[in-house]
Amino acid sequence: MEAFQILSRGGVRFDKQRFKSDVQLFNDNKTEDDGKKKAVSISLDAKLPPELDFFKYAKGGSGKRKAIHNEGTGVSSSRQSGTVRKRQKVDDEGQHSDSDSGNEVEDNTLRPKHRVTAKGLDIPKPAETFEELAERYKMTPRLLANLREHNYKHPTGVQAHGIPILLERRDLAAISPTGTGKTLSYLLPVMASLQAPATSLEGAGSGVRALILAPTRELAHQIHNECLKLAIGRKWRVVLFSKAVASTLRAKNVRDKVDIIIGTPLRLVAAIQEGNLQLNNVRHLILDEADRLLDNEFLAQVQEVVAASTHPDMQKAVFSATLPAGVEKLAMGMLRNPIRIVVGLKDTPLPLISQSLTYVADDTSKLPSLLTYLAQPYNPPLLVFTSTQPRATSLAGELTLNGVPNVDCLHAGMTKKERDDSVARMRRGESWVLVATEVMARGMDFKGVREVINYDFPTSVQSYIHRIGRTGRAGREGKAVTYFTDSDAPYLKSIANVLLQSGSPVADWVLKLPKPSRMKKKQMGKVQRAEIVNPAREIGRRDAIKKREMITASKRRKAKMQQEEQVDSHSES
Ligand SMILES: Nc1ncnc2c1ncn2[C@@H]1O[C@H](COP(=O)(O)OP(=O)(O)OP(=O)(O)O)[C@@H](O)[C@H]1O
């Protein structure tokens, strides 16, 4: 695509006549660029230039991407080296092979359906079907029936590999793209391992046995609902932890009968500190969205929860679609003899999501661009991300004022009820456009979302991957559009590399931008934006206030004059 075409997509009109010479400049390079474009707008099968290898896969590194198959075809990517071909052969024969490090085994028993790399000692065999899992690990027929009832027919990649690992009571770090079924890959083994509810198990009623941590209340709520689907037909006590629940758990006889707790770190830590929650009987501790839970905001709280979970046989597992190297090191340090599985390419969205970048010059050009976009037919519901709460409120208001139907808003500054209602409307399909902040970026599974718009540039590469991952879930296709302004330009290259890794086309000129430094990347989330997305309304508001003040002043003056006139006429008479 020509550069000025990309610019035009953001609602910017180009007078080709006026900018003839500039257009000529782009077109002059066309033949030469076209050749290059072919090289940069690569499909997953093309060779990745080393300078664009954002995640350093091409270098091979520590053998991170040694065994990767293309989903559905079993054909290995031509980006991989000869080693891969050799390993491919091993894969097809279904054998394990020793890795270079000597004491680790890299599991290459991969079925063509899944692109999974597993690393660790004595890796359990993946399972083809849920029936195979049920038979191998003696799951209850009820659990299997609940799976069928909810249309879980075949395990996804992360489930096929992850469930046996957890059922063999091994610690696990699972990195799998958004929307690939990580929730079930820990819920099913946790419930199968617990075997039966505490209420019906002799001697098991001495405190909660499984704990699942999630970074937001909305996500914890969603996991809770998923867990309840598997719990149908038995008296499992699955608790979504909240302030109110914490007080009911003060009574030991209530607390002891709880099987599974799902909650956010802050609430749990408060309950532990108040003495309302003991975690010494926890046998399974799961961190969902682990990289978020282990970042600076949550780390101390998570460490406190881990420290309070003192059972000697406790199994730990971390899950996420992204796990930056530093956080992965931290996570691995928490696990005992862990197995690490990576589905697809680490930190790379699924090619199911078609991604694009749209230039919008400056912040004030975004609203007209979005309104133009929404004036054309689109596939609701659509998720729009802003960087701050006031901007989410302001944008939702502007869209409504401009006649966009069924606009909703969701951010952490809203009350619990407002947030719950907003999620519920989205689930019922009543919202056509949901404007949200980062709070909706991770884990939330709204099945119908076909499109995500990053109205404000994401705060990091991880934030980008999770935000766009709200679409393209469970094998469905999705579309993600990211607006960028001149202030976002320094960070554009980081996001463009993600597009490239996952097979979305990127304009040649974007790829020629310099790579942002580490320092620069850290500033990505700190771009200053106005609280109100429509400055005209701000001016309008200011004018209105001024006008009102003037009218009031003039009314007061008039009243005073009338009073004075009355006084004068009284004194004259
Ligand atoms: N085996 C399966 N068969 C069919 N659908 C499935 C299966 N496993 C999960 N799903 C569905 O896929 C969707 C995505 O699952 P889930 O929310 O667990 O993804 P995730 O990998 O945790 O995503 P994220 O990284 O965004 O949290 C859900 O709607 C879920 O019901």
PDBQT file of the ligand as one rigid body, heavy atoms in Angstrom, charges set to zero:
ROOT
HETATM    1  N1  LIG A 601     -11.397 -27.344  23.591  1.00  0.00    +0.000 N 
HETATM    2  C1  LIG A 601     -12.148 -26.326  23.228  1.00  0.00    +0.000 A 
HETATM    3  N2  LIG A 601     -13.066 -26.456  22.249  1.00  0.00    +0.000 NA
HETATM    4  C2  LIG A 601     -13.837 -25.415  21.884  1.00  0.00    +0.000 A 
HETATM    5  N3  LIG A 601     -13.779 -24.198  22.436  1.00  0.00    +0.000 NA
HETATM    6  C3  LIG A 601     -12.882 -24.001  23.418  1.00  0.00    +0.000 A 
HETATM    7  C4  LIG A 601     -12.024 -25.043  23.864  1.00  0.00    +0.000 A 
HETATM    8  N4  LIG A 601     -11.260 -24.546  24.847  1.00  0.00    +0.000 NA
HETATM    9  C5  LIG A 601     -11.615 -23.271  25.013  1.00  0.00    +0.000 A 
HETATM   10  N5  LIG A 601     -12.582 -22.934  24.155  1.00  0.00    +0.000 N 
HETATM   11  C6  LIG A 601     -13.216 -21.606  24.013  1.00  0.00    +0.000 C 
HETATM   12  O1  LIG A 601     -12.221 -20.719  23.523  1.00  0.00    +0.000 OA
HETATM   13  C7  LIG A 601     -12.436 -19.415  24.038  1.00  0.00    +0.000 C 
HETATM   14  C8  LIG A 601     -11.123 -18.861  24.569  1.00  0.00    +0.000 C 
HETATM   15  O2  LIG A 601     -10.729 -19.591  25.705  1.00  0.00    +0.000 OA
HETATM   16  P1  LIG A 601      -9.935 -18.902  26.897  1.00  0.00    +0.000 P 
HETATM   17  O3  LIG A 601     -10.662 -17.687  27.372  1.00  0.00    +0.000 OA
HETATM   18  O4  LIG A 601      -9.630 -19.941  27.888  1.00  0.00    +0.000 OA
HETATM   19  O5  LIG A 601      -8.625 -18.429  26.113  1.00  0.00    +0.000 OA
HETATM   20  P2  LIG A 601      -7.241 -17.954  26.701  1.00  0.00    +0.000 P 
HETATM   21  O6  LIG A 601      -6.189 -18.701  26.005  1.00  0.00    +0.000 OA
HETATM   22  O7  LIG A 601      -7.259 -18.013  28.189  1.00  0.00    +0.000 OA
HETATM   23  O8  LIG A 601      -7.213 -16.436  26.200  1.00  0.00    +0.000 OA
HETATM   24  P3  LIG A 601      -6.542 -15.143  26.880  1.00  0.00    +0.000 P 
HETATM   25  O9  LIG A 601      -5.063 -15.240  26.658  1.00  0.00    +0.000 OA
HETATM   26  O10 LIG A 601      -7.132 -14.003  26.150  1.00  0.00    +0.000 OA
HETATM   27  O11 LIG A 601      -6.888 -15.166  28.329  1.00  0.00    +0.000 OA
HETATM   28  C9  LIG A 601     -13.512 -19.525  25.081  1.00  0.00    +0.000 C 
HETATM   29  O12 LIG A 601     -14.721 -19.046  24.524  1.00  0.00    +0.000 OA
HETATM   30  C10 LIG A 601     -13.621 -21.002  25.349  1.00  0.00    +0.000 C 
HETATM   31  O13 LIG A 601     -14.929 -21.382  25.697  1.00  0.00    +0.000 OA
ENDROOT
TORSDOF 0
